[in-house]
């Protein structure tokens, strides 16, 4: 190796030794996380109650924040929709897990379906606001549907195993009934009407107690 090569190797070695590791991404500040949570909570209420008359300004106002803060967290209406929709699906999945140990599997199923009606209420309100720009082919919809179906399958399987509901009605049919009820009824009082129909539906799934079962 000549002097030039040696000097080049030394320079390269020194540069490699002095190279700084990449800086770790900065964690969001606590107040930023709180603001995001406040916006998501407010959006769920505003869209569920306001329907097509809801606005992003109303979301920010209910959260006690400025519209600029909302746009910093959610640059578009679609971004806010996706965040709220995903959050509600995750909470329903977590609820199903929490109900896995309930004493009455039929009442656990009823409670989950009741909570799912609340999610549909939020979605209906958001779709009414965003319908001109909403991409219904977004993979998020398929992802959420799979998440909800998995949660519902776990609840119905437990009820079937307990001999509490009919085994010939798959979870996909239960989900179809849920969405059919939610979208077939319009008007401001649609949620109480849907909950009454769900009560009738769930009671129809229930089997009479089997005296042979312990």
RAUR-V238930 format. One record per residue. N is the residue number from 1. RES is the residue in three letters. PHI is phi as a letter, one per 30 degrees, with the letter a starting at -180 (none if undefined). BURIAL is b if it has 9 or more other C-alpha atoms within 8 Angstrom, else e. Layout:
((N:RES:PHI:BURIAL) (N:RES:PHI:BURIAL))
//
This chain:
((1:UNK:none:e) (2:UNK:d:e) (3:UNK:d:e) (4:UNK:d:e) (5:UNK:d:e) (6:UNK:d:b) (7:UNK:d:e) (8:UNK:d:e) (9:UNK:d:e) (10:UNK:d:e) (11:UNK:d:e) (12:UNK:d:e) (13:UNK:d:e) (14:UNK:d:e) (15:UNK:d:e) (16:UNK:d:e) (17:UNK:d:e) (18:UNK:d:e) (19:UNK:d:e) (20:UNK:d:e) (21:UNK:d:e) (22:UNK:d:e) (23:UNK:d:e) (24:UNK:d:e) (25:UNK:d:e) (26:UNK:d:e) (27:UNK:d:e) (28:UNK:d:e) (29:UNK:d:e) (30:UNK:d:e) (31:UNK:d:e) (32:UNK:d:e) (33:UNK:d:b) (34:UNK:d:e) (35:UNK:d:b) (36:UNK:d:b) (37:UNK:d:e) (38:UNK:d:b) (39:UNK:d:b) (40:UNK:d:b) (41:UNK:d:b) (42:UNK:d:b) (43:UNK:d:b) (44:UNK:d:b) (45:UNK:d:b) (46:UNK:d:b) (47:UNK:d:b) (48:UNK:d:b) (49:UNK:d:b) (50:UNK:d:b) (51:UNK:h:b) (52:UNK:d:e) (53:UNK:d:e) (54:UNK:d:b) (55:UNK:b:e) (56:UNK:d:e) (57:UNK:d:e) (58:UNK:d:b) (59:UNK:d:b) (60:UNK:d:b) (61:UNK:d:b) (62:UNK:d:b) (63:UNK:d:b) (64:UNK:i:e) (65:UNK:b:b) (66:UNK:d:e) (67:UNK:d:b) (68:UNK:d:e) (69:UNK:d:b) (70:UNK:e:b) (71:UNK:d:b) (72:UNK:d:e) (73:UNK:d:e) (74:UNK:b:b) (75:UNK:d:b) (76:UNK:b:e) (77:UNK:d:b) (78:UNK:d:b) (79:UNK:d:b) (80:UNK:d:b) (81:UNK:e:b) (82:UNK:d:b) (83:UNK:d:b) (84:UNK:d:b) (85:UNK:d:b) (86:UNK:d:b) (87:UNK:d:e) (88:UNK:d:b) (89:UNK:d:b) (90:UNK:d:b) (91:UNK:d:e) (92:UNK:d:b) (93:UNK:d:b) (94:UNK:d:e) (95:UNK:d:b) (96:UNK:d:b) (97:UNK:d:e) (98:UNK:d:e) (99:UNK:d:b) (100:UNK:d:b) (101:UNK:c:e) (102:UNK:d:e) (103:UNK:d:e) (104:UNK:c:e) (105:UNK:d:b) (106:UNK:d:b) (107:UNK:d:e) (108:UNK:d:b) (109:UNK:d:b) (110:UNK:d:b) (111:UNK:d:e) (112:UNK:d:b) (113:UNK:d:b) (114:UNK:d:b) (115:UNK:d:b) (116:UNK:d:b) (117:UNK:d:b) (118:UNK:d:b) (119:UNK:d:b) (120:UNK:d:b) (121:UNK:d:b) (122:UNK:d:b) (123:UNK:d:b) (124:UNK:d:b) (125:UNK:d:b) (126:UNK:d:b) (127:UNK:d:b) (128:UNK:d:b) (129:UNK:d:b) (130:UNK:c:b) (131:UNK:e:e) (132:UNK:d:e) (133:UNK:c:e) (134:UNK:d:e) (135:UNK:c:e) (136:UNK:d:e) (137:UNK:c:e) (138:UNK:d:e) (139:UNK:e:e) (140:UNK:e:e) (141:UNK:d:b) (142:UNK:d:e) (143:UNK:d:e) (144:UNK:d:b) (145:UNK:e:e) (146:UNK:d:e) (147:UNK:d:b) (148:UNK:d:b) (149:UNK:d:b) (150:UNK:d:e) (151:UNK:d:b) (152:UNK:d:b) (153:UNK:d:b) (154:UNK:d:b) (155:UNK:d:b) (156:UNK:d:b) (157:UNK:d:e) (158:UNK:d:b) (159:UNK:d:b) (160:UNK:d:b) (161:UNK:d:e) (162:UNK:d:e) (163:UNK:i:b) (164:UNK:c:b) (165:UNK:b:b) (166:UNK:d:b) (167:UNK:d:e) (168:UNK:c:e) (169:UNK:c:e) (170:UNK:d:b) (171:UNK:e:b) (172:UNK:d:e) (173:UNK:d:e) (174:UNK:d:b) (175:UNK:d:b) (176:UNK:d:e) (177:UNK:d:e) (178:UNK:e:b) (179:UNK:d:e) (180:UNK:d:e) (181:UNK:d:b) (182:UNK:d:b) (183:UNK:c:e) (184:UNK:d:e) (185:UNK:c:b) (186:UNK:c:e) (187:UNK:j:e) (188:UNK:d:e) (189:UNK:c:e) (190:UNK:d:b) (191:UNK:d:b) (192:UNK:e:e) (193:UNK:d:b) (194:UNK:d:b) (195:UNK:d:b) (196:UNK:d:e) (197:UNK:d:b) (198:UNK:d:b) (199:UNK:d:b) (200:UNK:d:e) (201:UNK:d:e) (202:UNK:d:b) (203:UNK:d:e) (204:UNK:d:e) (205:UNK:d:b) (206:UNK:d:b) (207:UNK:c:e) (208:UNK:d:e) (209:UNK:e:e) (210:UNK:c:e) (211:UNK:d:e) (212:UNK:d:e) (213:UNK:d:e) (214:UNK:d:e))
//
